[in-house]
Amino acid sequence: MKESKAEVIEDGDKFYAVYKDKDGKEVKQKITEEEAEELGYEKEIKRDSITNEMDDESINLEKKESKSNINLIIVIILAVIIGLSGGVYYYYRKKL
């Protein structure tokens, strides 16, 4: 089966190798989990757990970025208010 480039399909808890025979017909053969791993099959659970961890990390990074963006906006607004308040005070102090 290795020479025929078999594709491994999981159906519930059963594994099947799908490949083309000499006549070009598609053949579906039941195989064991060990044979599936020999053909290059990896369990989906491993990929899902890694993907979930990566998703969690990216969500945490997005939260940190949004917090830092909000803090930056608040600091800029406060600086503008303080600057305008100081400018208005200085302008009207000279008039009086």
C-alpha positions as CSV (number, residue, x, y, z in Angstrom):
1,M,0.0,0.0,0.0
2,K,2.9,2.4,0.6
3,E,3.9,2.2,-3.0
4,S,0.4,3.0,-4.2
5,K,0.1,6.3,-2.2
6,A,-2.8,5.2,0.0
7,E,-4.9,7.8,1.8
8,V,-6.0,7.1,5.4
9,I,-9.6,7.8,6.3
10,E,-10.9,7.6,9.9
11,D,-14.6,6.6,10.2
12,G,-15.5,6.6,13.9
13,D,-12.9,4.4,15.5
14,K,-12.2,2.4,12.3
15,F,-9.4,3.2,9.8
16,Y,-9.5,2.7,6.1
17,A,-6.8,2.9,3.4
18,V,-8.1,4.3,0.1
19,Y,-5.9,3.6,-2.9
20,K,-6.1,2.8,-6.6
21,D,-5.3,-0.7,-7.7
22,K,-3.6,-1.9,-10.9
23,D,-6.8,-1.4,-13.0
24,G,-7.2,2.2,-11.7
25,K,-10.2,1.3,-9.5
26,E,-10.4,2.9,-6.1
27,V,-10.1,0.4,-3.3
28,K,-11.1,0.9,0.3
29,Q,-9.4,-1.5,2.7
30,K,-9.9,-1.7,6.5
31,I,-6.6,-1.3,8.4
32,T,-5.5,-1.0,12.0
33,E,-4.5,2.1,13.8
34,E,-0.8,1.1,13.7
35,E,-0.9,0.6,10.0
36,A,-2.6,4.0,9.6
37,E,0.2,5.6,11.5
38,E,2.8,3.8,9.3
39,L,1.0,5.3,6.3
40,G,1.5,8.8,7.8
41,Y,-1.8,9.3,9.6
42,E,-1.7,11.6,12.6
43,K,-4.4,11.8,15.2
44,E,-6.6,14.8,14.9
45,I,-6.6,15.3,18.7
46,K,-2.9,16.3,18.7
47,R,-3.5,18.9,16.0
48,D,-6.6,20.2,17.7
49,S,-4.9,20.6,21.1
50,I,-2.0,22.5,19.5
51,T,-4.3,24.6,17.5
52,N,-6.4,25.4,20.6
53,E,-3.3,26.4,22.5
54,M,-2.2,28.7,19.6
55,D,-5.7,30.2,19.4
56,D,-5.6,30.9,23.2
57,E,-2.2,32.6,22.9
58,S,-3.4,34.7,19.9
59,I,-6.6,35.7,21.8
60,N,-4.5,36.7,24.8
61,L,-2.2,38.8,22.6
62,E,-5.2,40.5,21.0
63,K,-6.5,41.3,24.5
64,K,-3.2,42.7,25.5
65,E,-3.0,44.8,22.3
66,S,-6.5,46.2,22.8
67,K,-5.7,47.1,26.4
68,S,-2.5,48.9,25.4
69,N,-4.4,50.7,22.6
70,I,-7.1,51.8,25.0
71,N,-4.4,53.0,27.4
72,L,-2.7,54.9,24.6
73,I,-5.9,56.6,23.6
74,I,-6.7,57.6,27.2
75,V,-3.2,59.1,27.6
76,I,-3.5,61.1,24.4
77,I,-6.9,62.5,25.3
78,L,-5.6,63.5,28.8
79,A,-2.6,65.2,27.3
80,V,-4.8,67.1,24.9
81,I,-7.2,68.2,27.7
82,I,-4.3,69.3,29.9
83,G,-2.7,71.1,27.0
84,L,-5.9,72.9,26.1
85,S,-6.6,73.8,29.7
86,G,-3.1,75.2,30.2
87,G,-3.4,77.2,26.9
88,V,-6.8,78.6,27.8
89,Y,-5.6,79.6,31.3
90,Y,-2.5,81.2,30.0
91,Y,-4.4,83.1,27.3
92,Y,-7.1,84.5,29.6
93,R,-4.6,85.2,32.4
94,K,-2.8,87.7,30.1
95,K,-6.1,89.4,29.2
96,L,-7.1,90.1,32.8
